[in-house]
């Protein structure tokens, strides 16, 4: 069974599977792929911008569903 992609963050990367290229959101990549992406980027600016975007997305999801961690 294939895992359904949720595309929550809107931060997409190209990934090749079965000789096809697909767009996959950062949070849906394996941890290994995530680490590969953030360590191959040359600047701290990339990682900082990614963190800011993900924080904004988490806040939007929390606001939309009135979620908070106890």
mmCIF file as gemmi writes it, N, C-alpha and C atoms, coordinates in Angstrom:
data_model
loop_
_atom_site.group_PDB
_atom_site.id
_atom_site.type_symbol
_atom_site.label_atom_id
_atom_site.label_alt_id
_atom_site.label_comp_id
_atom_site.label_asym_id
_atom_site.label_entity_id
_atom_site.label_seq_id
_atom_site.pdbx_PDB_ins_code
_atom_site.Cartn_x
_atom_site.Cartn_y
_atom_site.Cartn_z
_atom_site.occupancy
_atom_site.B_iso_or_equiv
_atom_site.pdbx_formal_charge
_atom_site.auth_seq_id
_atom_site.auth_asym_id
_atom_site.pdbx_PDB_model_num
ATOM 1 N N . UNK Axp A 1 ? 0.85 -1.183 0 1 0 ? 1 A 1
ATOM 2 C CA . UNK Axp A 1 ? 0 0 0 1 0 ? 1 A 1
ATOM 3 C C . UNK Axp A 1 ? 0.89 1.238 0 1 0 ? 1 A 1
ATOM 4 N N . UNK Axp A 2 ? 0.6 2.172 -0.86 1 0 ? 2 A 1
ATOM 5 C CA . UNK Axp A 2 ? 1.367 3.399 -0.963 1 0 ? 2 A 1
ATOM 6 C C . UNK Axp A 2 ? 0.854 4.425 0.033 1 0 ? 2 A 1
ATOM 7 N N . UNK Axp A 3 ? 1.782 5.078 0.713 1 0 ? 3 A 1
ATOM 8 C CA . UNK Axp A 3 ? 1.41 6.121 1.664 1 0 ? 3 A 1
ATOM 9 C C . UNK Axp A 3 ? 0.865 7.329 0.901 1 0 ? 3 A 1
ATOM 10 N N . UNK Axp A 4 ? -0.29 7.824 1.32 1 0 ? 4 A 1
ATOM 11 C CA . UNK Axp A 4 ? -0.869 9.003 0.677 1 0 ? 4 A 1
ATOM 12 C C . UNK Axp A 4 ? -0.11 10.244 1.117 1 0 ? 4 A 1
ATOM 13 N N . UNK Axp A 5 ? 0.284 11.059 0.148 1 0 ? 5 A 1
ATOM 14 C CA . UNK Axp A 5 ? 1.019 12.278 0.449 1 0 ? 5 A 1
ATOM 15 C C . UNK Axp A 5 ? 0.047 13.368 0.876 1 0 ? 5 A 1
ATOM 16 N N . UNK Axp A 6 ? 0.439 14.13 1.886 1 0 ? 6 A 1
ATOM 17 C CA . UNK Axp A 6 ? -0.436 15.179 2.416 1 0 ? 6 A 1
ATOM 18 C C . UNK Axp A 6 ? -0.049 16.569 1.949 1 0 ? 6 A 1
ATOM 19 N N . UNK Axp A 7 ? 1.203 16.772 1.543 1 0 ? 7 A 1
ATOM 20 C CA . UNK Axp A 7 ? 1.647 18.064 1.003 1 0 ? 7 A 1
ATOM 21 C C . UNK Axp A 7 ? 1.299 19.239 1.921 1 0 ? 7 A 1
ATOM 22 N N . UNK Axp A 8 ? 1.7 19.157 3.17 1 0 ? 8 A 1
ATOM 23 C CA . UNK Axp A 8 ? 1.331 20.175 4.154 1 0 ? 8 A 1
ATOM 24 C C . UNK Axp A 8 ? 2.175 21.442 4.075 1 0 ? 8 A 1
ATOM 25 N N . UNK Axp A 9 ? 3.472 21.318 3.921 1 0 ? 9 A 1
ATOM 26 C CA . UNK Axp A 9 ? 4.336 22.5 4.036 1 0 ? 9 A 1
ATOM 27 C C . UNK Axp A 9 ? 4.444 23.312 2.757 1 0 ? 9 A 1
ATOM 28 N N . UNK Axp A 10 ? 4.286 22.686 1.619 1 0 ? 10 A 1
ATOM 29 C CA . UNK Axp A 10 ? 4.479 23.39 0.36 1 0 ? 10 A 1
ATOM 30 C C . UNK Axp A 10 ? 5.945 23.565 -0.014 1 0 ? 10 A 1
ATOM 31 N N . UNK Axp A 11 ? 6.848 22.9 0.706 1 0 ? 11 A 1
ATOM 32 C CA . UNK Axp A 11 ? 8.276 22.947 0.405 1 0 ? 11 A 1
ATOM 33 C C . UNK Axp A 11 ? 8.6 21.67 -0.365 1 0 ? 11 A 1
ATOM 34 N N . UNK Axp A 12 ? 8.691 21.791 -1.676 1 0 ? 12 A 1
ATOM 35 C CA . UNK Axp A 12 ? 8.828 20.614 -2.535 1 0 ? 12 A 1
ATOM 36 C C . UNK Axp A 12 ? 10.259 20.381 -3.004 1 0 ? 12 A 1
ATOM 37 N N . UNK Axp A 13 ? 10.592 19.116 -3.143 1 0 ? 13 A 1
ATOM 38 C CA . UNK Axp A 13 ? 11.864 18.685 -3.703 1 0 ? 13 A 1
ATOM 39 C C . UNK Axp A 13 ? 11.559 17.619 -4.728 1 0 ? 13 A 1
ATOM 40 N N . UNK Axp A 14 ? 12.412 17.527 -5.737 1 0 ? 14 A 1
ATOM 41 C CA . UNK Axp A 14 ? 12.258 16.51 -6.771 1 0 ? 14 A 1
ATOM 42 C C . UNK Axp A 14 ? 12.872 15.211 -6.268 1 0 ? 14 A 1
ATOM 43 N N . UNK Axp A 15 ? 12.14 14.116 -6.46 1 0 ? 15 A 1
ATOM 44 C CA . UNK Axp A 15 ? 12.63 12.806 -6.045 1 0 ? 15 A 1
ATOM 45 C C . UNK Axp A 15 ? 12.344 11.81 -7.163 1 0 ? 15 A 1
ATOM 46 N N . UNK Axp A 16 ? 13.32 10.994 -7.458 1 0 ? 16 A 1
ATOM 47 C CA . UNK Axp A 16 ? 13.169 9.993 -8.521 1 0 ? 16 A 1
ATOM 48 C C . UNK Axp A 16 ? 12.823 8.645 -7.907 1 0 ? 16 A 1
ATOM 49 N N . UNK Axp A 17 ? 11.709 8.094 -8.363 1 0 ? 17 A 1
ATOM 50 C CA . UNK Axp A 17 ? 11.273 6.767 -7.93 1 0 ? 17 A 1
ATOM 51 C C . UNK Axp A 17 ? 10.783 6.021 -9.16 1 0 ? 17 A 1
ATOM 52 N N . UNK Axp A 18 ? 11.247 4.804 -9.328 1 0 ? 18 A 1
ATOM 53 C CA . UNK Axp A 18 ? 10.813 3.962 -10.449 1 0 ? 18 A 1
ATOM 54 C C . UNK Axp A 18 ? 10.953 4.683 -11.789 1 0 ? 18 A 1
ATOM 55 N N . UNK Axp A 19 ? 12.099 5.333 -11.984 1 0 ? 19 A 1
ATOM 56 C CA . UNK Axp A 19 ? 12.407 6.054 -13.222 1 0 ? 19 A 1
ATOM 57 C C . UNK Axp A 19 ? 11.451 7.209 -13.511 1 0 ? 19 A 1
ATOM 58 N N . UNK Axp A 20 ? 10.759 7.712 -12.493 1 0 ? 20 A 1
ATOM 59 C CA . UNK Axp A 20 ? 9.879 8.868 -12.65 1 0 ? 20 A 1
ATOM 60 C C . UNK Axp A 20 ? 10.267 9.924 -11.626 1 0 ? 20 A 1
ATOM 61 N N . UNK Axp A 21 ? 10.234 11.176 -12.04 1 0 ? 21 A 1
ATOM 62 C CA . UNK Axp A 21 ? 10.479 12.29 -11.131 1 0 ? 21 A 1
ATOM 63 C C . UNK Axp A 21 ? 9.153 12.763 -10.567 1 0 ? 21 A 1
ATOM 64 N N . UNK Axp A 22 ? 9.125 12.962 -9.255 1 0 ? 22 A 1
ATOM 65 C CA . UNK Axp A 22 ? 7.919 13.485 -8.603 1 0 ? 22 A 1
ATOM 66 C C . UNK Axp A 22 ? 8.303 14.609 -7.653 1 0 ? 22 A 1
ATOM 67 N N . UNK Axp A 23 ? 7.334 15.448 -7.34 1 0 ? 23 A 1
ATOM 68 C CA . UNK Axp A 23 ? 7.517 16.497 -6.344 1 0 ? 23 A 1
ATOM 69 C C . UNK Axp A 23 ? 7.055 15.948 -5 1 0 ? 23 A 1
ATOM 70 N N . UNK Axp A 24 ? 7.929 16.024 -4.006 1 0 ? 24 A 1
ATOM 71 C CA . UNK Axp A 24 ? 7.612 15.499 -2.679 1 0 ? 24 A 1
ATOM 72 C C . UNK Axp A 24 ? 7.9 16.59 -1.652 1 0 ? 24 A 1
ATOM 73 N N . UNK Axp A 25 ? 6.956 16.814 -0.738 1 0 ? 25 A 1
ATOM 74 C CA . UNK Axp A 25 ? 7.156 17.808 0.311 1 0 ? 25 A 1
ATOM 75 C C . UNK Axp A 25 ? 8.269 17.36 1.254 1 0 ? 25 A 1
ATOM 76 N N . UNK Axp A 26 ? 8.98 18.338 1.775 1 0 ? 26 A 1
ATOM 77 C CA . UNK Axp A 26 ? 10.108 18.082 2.66 1 0 ? 26 A 1
ATOM 78 C C . UNK Axp A 26 ? 9.738 17.139 3.796 1 0 ? 26 A 1
ATOM 79 N N . UNK Axp A 27 ? 8.611 17.368 4.443 1 0 ? 27 A 1
ATOM 80 C CA . UNK Axp A 27 ? 8.243 16.564 5.61 1 0 ? 27 A 1
ATOM 81 C C . UNK Axp A 27 ? 7.885 15.126 5.239 1 0 ? 27 A 1
ATOM 82 N N . UNK Axp A 28 ? 7.637 14.859 3.968 1 0 ? 28 A 1
ATOM 83 C CA . UNK Axp A 28 ? 7.277 13.517 3.536 1 0 ? 28 A 1
ATOM 84 C C . UNK Axp A 28 ? 8.478 12.714 3.021 1 0 ? 28 A 1
ATOM 85 N N . UNK Axp A 29 ? 9.624 13.356 2.939 1 0 ? 29 A 1
ATOM 86 C CA . UNK Axp A 29 ? 10.842 12.649 2.576 1 0 ? 29 A 1
ATOM 87 C C . UNK Axp A 29 ? 11.329 11.829 3.764 1 0 ? 29 A 1
ATOM 88 N N . UNK Axp A 30 ? 12.109 10.815 3.501 1 0 ? 30 A 1
ATOM 89 C CA . UNK Axp A 30 ? 12.693 10.055 4.599 1 0 ? 30 A 1
ATOM 90 C C . UNK Axp A 30 ? 13.649 10.968 5.374 1 0 ? 30 A 1
ATOM 91 N N . UNK Axp A 31 ? 13.901 10.633 6.619 1 0 ? 31 A 1
ATOM 92 C CA . UNK Axp A 31 ? 14.83 11.432 7.419 1 0 ? 31 A 1
ATOM 93 C C . UNK Axp A 31 ? 16.208 11.466 6.759 1 0 ? 31 A 1
ATOM 94 N N . UNK Axp A 32 ? 16.589 10.357 6.155 1 0 ? 32 A 1
ATOM 95 C CA . UNK Axp A 32 ? 17.876 10.298 5.456 1 0 ? 32 A 1
ATOM 96 C C . UNK Axp A 32 ? 17.934 11.337 4.327 1 0 ? 32 A 1
ATOM 97 N N . UNK Axp A 33 ? 16.867 11.422 3.523 1 0 ? 33 A 1
ATOM 98 C CA . UNK Axp A 33 ? 16.816 12.405 2.433 1 0 ? 33 A 1
ATOM 99 C C . UNK Axp A 33 ? 16.785 13.828 2.977 1 0 ? 33 A 1
ATOM 100 N N . UNK Axp A 34 ? 16.046 14.05 4.064 1 0 ? 34 A 1
ATOM 101 C CA . UNK Axp A 34 ? 15.992 15.378 4.672 1 0 ? 34 A 1
ATOM 102 C C . UNK Axp A 34 ? 17.387 15.816 5.095 1 0 ? 34 A 1
ATOM 103 N N . UNK Axp A 35 ? 18.104 14.932 5.771 1 0 ? 35 A 1
ATOM 104 C CA . UNK Axp A 35 ? 19.468 15.256 6.206 1 0 ? 35 A 1
ATOM 105 C C . UNK Axp A 35 ? 20.384 15.512 5.016 1 0 ? 35 A 1
ATOM 106 N N . UNK Axp A 36 ? 20.222 14.744 3.968 1 0 ? 36 A 1
ATOM 107 C CA . UNK Axp A 36 ? 21.021 14.942 2.753 1 0 ? 36 A 1
ATOM 108 C C . UNK Axp A 36 ? 20.77 16.342 2.174 1 0 ? 36 A 1
ATOM 109 N N . UNK Axp A 37 ? 19.528 16.755 2.154 1 0 ? 37 A 1
ATOM 110 C CA . UNK Axp A 37 ? 19.178 18.063 1.601 1 0 ? 37 A 1
ATOM 111 C C . UNK Axp A 37 ? 19.758 19.194 2.451 1 0 ? 37 A 1
ATOM 112 N N . UNK Axp A 38 ? 19.561 19.131 3.757 1 0 ? 38 A 1
ATOM 113 C CA . UNK Axp A 38 ? 20.007 20.267 4.573 1 0 ? 38 A 1
ATOM 114 C C . UNK Axp A 38 ? 21.515 20.312 4.748 1 0 ? 38 A 1
ATOM 115 N N . UNK Axp A 39 ? 22.188 19.19 4.571 1 0 ? 39 A 1
ATOM 116 C CA . UNK Axp A 39 ? 23.642 19.217 4.706 1 0 ? 39 A 1
ATOM 117 C C . UNK Axp A 39 ? 24.348 19.547 3.401 1 0 ? 39 A 1
ATOM 118 N N . UNK Axp A 40 ? 23.69 19.371 2.271 1 0 ? 40 A 1
ATOM 119 C CA . UNK Axp A 40 ? 24.351 19.69 1.001 1 0 ? 40 A 1
ATOM 120 C C . UNK Axp A 40 ? 24.194 21.15 0.608 1 0 ? 40 A 1
ATOM 121 N N . UNK Axp A 41 ? 23.279 21.84 1.218 1 0 ? 41 A 1
ATOM 122 C CA . UNK Axp A 41 ? 23.099 23.26 0.924 1 0 ? 41 A 1
ATOM 123 C C . UNK Axp A 41 ? 24.247 24.036 1.541 1 0 ? 41 A 1
ATOM 124 N N . UNK Axp A 42 ? 24.762 25.016 0.809 1 0 ? 42 A 1
ATOM 125 C CA . UNK Axp A 42 ? 25.949 25.739 1.23 1 0 ? 42 A 1
ATOM 126 C C . UNK Axp A 42 ? 25.702 26.784 2.313 1 0 ? 42 A 1
ATOM 127 N N . UNK Axp A 43 ? 24.502 27.306 2.383 1 0 ? 43 A 1
ATOM 128 C CA . UNK Axp A 43 ? 24.338 28.444 3.284 1 0 ? 43 A 1
ATOM 129 C C . UNK Axp A 43 ? 23.392 28.151 4.443 1 0 ? 43 A 1
ATOM 130 N N . UNK Axp A 44 ? 23.656 28.838 5.525 1 0 ? 44 A 1
ATOM 131 C CA . UNK Axp A 44 ? 22.748 28.783 6.669 1 0 ? 44 A 1
ATOM 132 C C . UNK Axp A 44 ? 21.423 29.44 6.317 1 0 ? 44 A 1
ATOM 133 N N . UNK Axp A 45 ? 21.442 30.329 5.347 1 0 ? 45 A 1
ATOM 134 C CA . UNK Axp A 45 ? 20.222 31.032 4.94 1 0 ? 45 A 1
ATOM 135 C C . UNK Axp A 45 ? 19.151 30.039 4.479 1 0 ? 45 A 1
ATOM 136 N N . UNK Axp A 46 ? 19.549 29.018 3.71 1 0 ? 46 A 1
ATOM 137 C CA . UNK Axp A 46 ? 18.595 28.015 3.247 1 0 ? 46 A 1
ATOM 138 C C . UNK Axp A 46 ? 17.923 27.326 4.433 1 0 ? 46 A 1
ATOM 139 N N . UNK Axp A 47 ? 18.721 26.841 5.375 1 0 ? 47 A 1
ATOM 140 C CA . UNK Axp A 47 ? 18.181 26.117 6.525 1 0 ? 47 A 1
ATOM 141 C C . UNK Axp A 47 ? 17.32 27.05 7.376 1 0 ? 47 A 1
ATOM 142 N N . UNK Axp A 48 ? 17.768 28.285 7.548 1 0 ? 48 A 1
ATOM 143 C CA . UNK Axp A 48 ? 16.982 29.252 8.318 1 0 ? 48 A 1
ATOM 144 C C . UNK Axp A 48 ? 15.639 29.544 7.665 1 0 ? 48 A 1
ATOM 145 N N . UNK Axp A 49 ? 15.644 29.744 6.355 1 0 ? 49 A 1
ATOM 146 C CA . UNK Axp A 49 ? 14.387 29.995 5.638 1 0 ? 49 A 1
ATOM 147 C C . UNK Axp A 49 ? 13.456 28.795 5.697 1 0 ? 49 A 1
ATOM 148 N N . UNK Axp A 50 ? 14.031 27.597 5.612 1 0 ? 50 A 1
ATOM 149 C CA . UNK Axp A 50 ? 13.229 26.382 5.726 1 0 ? 50 A 1
ATOM 150 C C . UNK Axp A 50 ? 12.582 26.3 7.108 1 0 ? 50 A 1
ATOM 151 N N . UNK Axp A 51 ? 13.353 26.556 8.147 1 0 ? 51 A 1
ATOM 152 C CA . UNK Axp A 51 ? 12.827 26.511 9.516 1 0 ? 51 A 1
ATOM 153 C C . UNK Axp A 51 ? 11.71 27.538 9.71 1 0 ? 51 A 1
ATOM 154 N N . UNK Axp A 52 ? 11.905 28.752 9.202 1 0 ? 52 A 1
ATOM 155 C CA . UNK Axp A 52 ? 10.874 29.788 9.33 1 0 ? 52 A 1
ATOM 156 C C . UNK Axp A 52 ? 9.6 29.394 8.595 1 0 ? 52 A 1
ATOM 157 N N . UNK Axp A 53 ? 9.754 28.853 7.393 1 0 ? 53 A 1
ATOM 158 C CA . UNK Axp A 53 ? 8.576 28.435 6.629 1 0 ? 53 A 1
ATOM 159 C C . UNK Axp A 53 ? 7.83 27.302 7.332 1 0 ? 53 A 1
ATOM 160 N N . UNK Axp A 54 ? 8.572 26.321 7.851 1 0 ? 54 A 1
ATOM 161 C CA . UNK Axp A 54 ? 7.927 25.207 8.55 1 0 ? 54 A 1
ATOM 162 C C . UNK Axp A 54 ? 7.239 25.668 9.834 1 0 ? 54 A 1
ATOM 163 N N . UNK Axp A 55 ? 7.841 26.618 10.545 1 0 ? 55 A 1
ATOM 164 C CA . UNK Axp A 55 ? 7.215 27.161 11.756 1 0 ? 55 A 1
ATOM 165 C C . UNK Axp A 55 ? 5.903 27.856 11.408 1 0 ? 55 A 1
ATOM 166 N N . UNK Axp A 56 ? 5.905 28.621 10.336 1 0 ? 56 A 1
ATOM 167 C CA . UNK Axp A 56 ? 4.683 29.311 9.888 1 0 ? 56 A 1
ATOM 168 C C . UNK Axp A 56 ? 3.606 28.287 9.536 1 0 ? 56 A 1
ATOM 169 N N . UNK Axp A 57 ? 3.991 27.237 8.842 1 0 ? 57 A 1
ATOM 170 C CA . UNK Axp A 57 ? 3.034 26.208 8.451 1 0 ? 57 A 1
ATOM 171 C C . UNK Axp A 57 ? 2.452 25.504 9.674 1 0 ? 57 A 1
ATOM 172 N N . UNK Axp A 58 ? 3.292 25.166 10.641 1 0 ? 58 A 1
ATOM 173 C CA . UNK Axp A 58 ? 2.808 24.52 11.866 1 0 ? 58 A 1
ATOM 174 C C . UNK Axp A 58 ? 1.815 25.427 12.592 1 0 ? 58 A 1
ATOM 175 N N . UNK Axp A 59 ? 2.124 26.716 12.685 1 0 ? 59 A 1
ATOM 176 C CA . UNK Axp A 59 ? 1.207 27.662 13.333 1 0 ? 59 A 1
ATOM 177 C C . UNK Axp A 59 ? -0.121 27.767 12.586 1 0 ? 59 A 1
ATOM 178 N N . UNK Axp A 60 ? -0.074 27.774 11.265 1 0 ? 60 A 1
ATOM 179 C CA . UNK Axp A 60 ? -1.312 27.846 10.473 1 0 ? 60 A 1
ATOM 180 C C . UNK Axp A 60 ? -2.18 26.605 10.692 1 0 ? 60 A 1
ATOM 181 N N . UNK Axp A 61 ? -1.547 25.435 10.733 1 0 ? 61 A 1
ATOM 182 C CA . UNK Axp A 61 ? -2.297 24.203 10.985 1 0 ? 61 A 1
ATOM 183 C C . UNK Axp A 61 ? -2.891 24.232 12.392 1 0 ? 61 A 1
ATOM 184 N N . UNK Axp A 62 ? -2.105 24.662 13.378 1 0 ? 62 A 1
ATOM 185 C CA . UNK Axp A 62 ? -2.608 24.771 14.747 1 0 ? 62 A 1
ATOM 186 C C . UNK Axp A 62 ? -3.77 25.732 14.864 1 0 ? 62 A 1
ATOM 187 N N . UNK Axp A 63 ? -3.67 26.881 14.175 1 0 ? 63 A 1
ATOM 188 C CA . UNK Axp A 63 ? -4.753 27.867 14.199 1 0 ? 63 A 1
ATOM 189 C C . UNK Axp A 63 ? -6.02 27.319 13.539 1 0 ? 63 A 1
ATOM 190 N N . UNK Axp A 64 ? -5.846 26.666 12.402 1 0 ? 64 A 1
ATOM 191 C CA . UNK Axp A 64 ? -6.977 26.157 11.644 1 0 ? 64 A 1
ATOM 192 C C . UNK Axp A 64 ? -7.764 25.124 12.444 1 0 ? 64 A 1
ATOM 193 N N . UNK Axp A 65 ? -7.059 24.279 13.206 1 0 ? 65 A 1
ATOM 194 C CA . UNK Axp A 65 ? -7.735 23.22 13.939 1 0 ? 65 A 1
ATOM 195 C C . UNK Axp A 65 ? -7.773 23.462 15.454 1 0 ? 65 A 1
ATOM 196 N N . UNK Axp A 66 ? -7.4 24.676 15.868 1 0 ? 66 A 1
ATOM 197 C CA . UNK Axp A 66 ? -7.416 25.06 17.287 1 0 ? 66 A 1
ATOM 198 C C . UNK Axp A 66 ? -6.653 24.038 18.141 1 0 ? 66 A 1
ATOM 199 N N . UNK Axp A 67 ? -5.427 23.728 17.685 1 0 ? 67 A 1
ATOM 200 C CA . UNK Axp A 67 ? -4.6 22.745 18.374 1 0 ? 67 A 1
ATOM 201 C C . UNK Axp A 67 ? -3.586 23.447 19.272 1 0 ? 67 A 1
ATOM 202 N N . UNK Axp A 68 ? -3.281 22.805 20.386 1 0 ? 68 A 1
ATOM 203 C CA . UNK Axp A 68 ? -2.182 23.247 21.229 1 0 ? 68 A 1
ATOM 204 C C . UNK Axp A 68 ? -1.684 22.074 22.034 1 0 ? 68 A 1
ATOM 205 N N . UNK Axp A 69 ? -0.4 22.09 22.285 1 0 ? 69 A 1
ATOM 206 C CA . UNK Axp A 69 ? 0.222 21.005 23.028 1 0 ? 69 A 1
ATOM 207 C C . UNK Axp A 69 ? 0.095 21.285 24.513 1 0 ? 69 A 1
ATOM 208 N N . UNK Axp A 70 ? -0.339 20.284 25.244 1 0 ? 70 A 1
ATOM 209 C CA . UNK Axp A 70 ? -0.496 20.457 26.699 1 0 ? 70 A 1
ATOM 210 C C . UNK Axp A 70 ? 0.795 20.247 27.397 1 0 ? 70 A 1
